[in-house]
């Protein structure tokens, strides 16, 4: 049920996308304590994006999960920002992450919900 959507203006090749999908999936599983079989990752790259009046490398992420705590959000923010800075040289102050704790009754899967 953890979902992480990455939107960036950085252009990634096929190998970079594939590797990042795997790294983010493992990171989300580890930080949320949820089995990786429920983790979904989406990457949209090479987007027209502007932040603080500049088109320099940046990222916007949406992170949603059932039972996401504020301490998990802080840990995820640190881990995700570090990873994007290391892999794609995106400065950490050019990364926004929106965190959402979704109620189990409002997360559908397999013809039902988790609630």
C-alpha positions in Angstrom: 0.0 0.0 0.0 2.9 2.5 0.2 2.9 4.6 -3.0 5.7 6.9 -4.0 5.5 9.1 -7.1 8.7 10.8 -8.2 8.4 13.8 -10.7 11.6 15.4 -11.8 13.0 17.6 -14.6 16.1 15.4 -14.7 16.4 13.1 -17.7 17.0 9.5 -16.8 18.1 6.7 -19.1 16.4 3.3 -18.9 19.1 1.8 -16.6 18.9 4.8 -14.2 15.1 4.5 -14.0 15.2 0.8 -13.5 17.8 1.1 -10.7 15.9 4.0 -9.0 12.6 2.0 -9.1 14.3 -0.8 -7.2 16.1 1.4 -4.7 13.0 3.4 -3.9 10.9 0.3 -3.6 13.3 -1.2 -1.1 13.6 2.1 0.8 9.8 2.5 1.1 9.5 -1.1 2.4 12.2 -0.7 4.9 11.1 2.8 6.2 7.4 1.9 6.4 7.8 -1.6 7.6 5.5 -2.8 4.9 6.2 -5.8 2.7 7.7 -4.8 -0.6 5.0 -6.8 -2.4 2.6 -4.0 -1.5 5.0 -1.1 -2.5 4.3 0.8 -5.7 6.8 3.3 -7.3 6.2 5.6 -10.2 8.8 7.8 -11.9 8.0 10.6 -14.3 11.2 12.2 -15.6 12.2 15.0 -18.0 9.2 17.0 -17.0 8.9 20.8 -17.6 9.3 22.0 -14.0 10.3 25.2 -12.3 11.1 25.8 -8.6 12.1 29.1 -7.1 12.2 30.6 -10.5 14.8 28.1 -11.8 14.7 25.1 -14.0 17.8 23.6 -12.3 17.5 19.9 -11.2 14.5 19.4 -8.9 12.1 16.8 -7.7 8.5 16.7 -6.3 7.4 13.4 -4.7 4.1 12.2 -3.3 4.4 9.6 -0.6 1.2 7.8 0.6 0.7 4.9 3.0 -1.7 3.5 5.5 -0.5 4.3 9.0 2.3 6.6 8.0 3.7 8.3 11.1 5.4 11.7 11.4 8.6 10.0 12.4 8.5 7.7 9.4 7.9 10.8 7.2 11.0 12.5 8.6 13.1 9.4 8.1 11.7 9.0 4.5 12.4 12.6 3.8 16.0 12.3 4.9 16.5 9.0 3.0 14.8 10.1 -0.2 16.6 13.4 -0.4 20.0 11.8 0.2 19.3 9.2 -2.5 18.2 11.8 -5.1 21.1 14.0 -4.3 23.6 11.1 -4.6 22.2 9.6 -7.7 21.1 12.6 -9.7 22.8 15.6 -8.0 19.5 17.2 -7.1 20.1 19.6 -4.2 18.2 18.6 -1.2 16.7 22.1 -0.9 15.2 21.6 -4.4 13.1 18.5 -3.4 9.6 18.7 -2.1 7.9 15.6 -0.7 4.1 15.5 0.2 3.3 12.9 2.8 -0.2 11.4 3.3 -1.4 9.0 5.9 -4.4 7.3 4.1 -7.1 5.5 6.1 -7.2 1.8 5.4 -10.9 2.1 4.4 -9.9 4.4 1.6 -7.1 2.3 0.1 -8.4 -0.2 -2.5 -6.7 -3.4 -3.5 -7.7 -6.7 -4.9 -11.4 -5.8 -5.3 -11.8 -4.5 -1.7 -10.0 -2.2 0.7 -7.5 -2.7 3.5 -10.0 -1.6 6.1 
